[in-house]
Amino acid sequence: MSPPADRAGPALQIGWRSLRIRPTRAGQVFALTVAGLGLASINEQLSLGHALTDLLIALAGVALLLGVLALHGLRLTLRPVEPVHAGELARLRLRLEGGGRPTLTGGRRHGLGLSLRPDGGLLLAAATEPVWTEVPAEAAADVELRLPTARRGHLALPPLRIETRFPLGLFTVSADWQTDHRLWVWPARLSGPPAASGRGGGFGRSPGEEAVDSLRPWRDGDPLRHIAWRASASALARDELPRVREHAPGPAEGTVIDWQALPAGLDTETRVQWLAEAVLARGLGGPAWSLRLPGQTLPPGQGPAQRRAALERLAQC
């Protein structure tokens, strides 16, 4: 099925071919009961048994018809999905409109459940619990689904399922929708100072703090406060010049947020998260800044658009 275009986002109009019908567990028990009653009525030649069997079959048929009409003609519209950081819940807002089509229930559509289906583990490994609602006649209903995110990137949304078991719970009538809408999942937020993995030592800075890269011999003009006194004492004992701390700016300092400015030994995910924190620390009205990543550079800019562009590049890094 291909959803028509919609200004508010992708939309789906449920048609006959979109519907799938399957009996519930209660429906299977009901069918076995009716079959047993029918066989007993035939064997015992019970006219009342035949009448009751026919009545139950007709009741199941009406229940199936009501369930199908509850979904047929329903229009679903997906509102734009706001980006989230990995580990947060994305909010999928949907609007359901009945369109005033006859449903044998006065136009009201009862017992509608919306859920997200597994997508092979890209975003969702197991189906979510349905969120139940109903759509009034000549009106609309808004539903919000929560989607957990574990990985960053520009990811396709998992399939959406709308279903109903109205009115007796004997059948599940459903329709699936695979929208082409994609969700931006930005790098996860840091809960504390990032830690290095492998060689290179730890990395325990907070945004805005200085990082000591190395010690170097003292040069004319170096401030006294930069002298490493303990290391200098050892150097002077060897008739060498005092040692001075050489600081490297953190990724949130200067006009360039640079991948290579981070200490060696950090894994890729930690680098991405730290750079994302540096991007978020930038003031929306401050001076222009740029982002330098392996193989690509975001030109200097400022404001919300620059911040979003940087986070999107980091999400796909």
Secondary structure as UniProt FT lines:
FT   TURN            7..8
FT   STRAND          11..13
FT   HELIX           16..18
FT   STRAND          20..23
FT   HELIX           25..44
FT   HELIX           47..71
FT   TURN            72..73
FT   STRAND          75..78
FT   STRAND          84..85
FT   TURN            86..87
FT   STRAND          89..97
FT   TURN            99..100
FT   TURN            106..107
FT   STRAND          109..116
FT   TURN            120..121
FT   STRAND          131..135
FT   TURN            137..138
FT   STRAND          140..148
FT   STRAND          153..156
FT   STRAND          160..164
FT   TURN            166..168
FT   STRAND          171..177
FT   STRAND          182..186
FT   TURN            199..200
FT   TURN            207..208
FT   STRAND          211..217
FT   TURN            220..221
FT   HELIX           224..226
FT   HELIX           229..237
FT   TURN            238..239
FT   STRAND          243..248
FT   TURN            251..252
FT   STRAND          256..258
FT   HELIX           259..261
FT   TURN            264..265
FT   HELIX           268..280
FT   TURN            284..285
FT   STRAND          289..293
FT   TURN            294..295
FT   STRAND          296..301
FT   HELIX           303..315
//
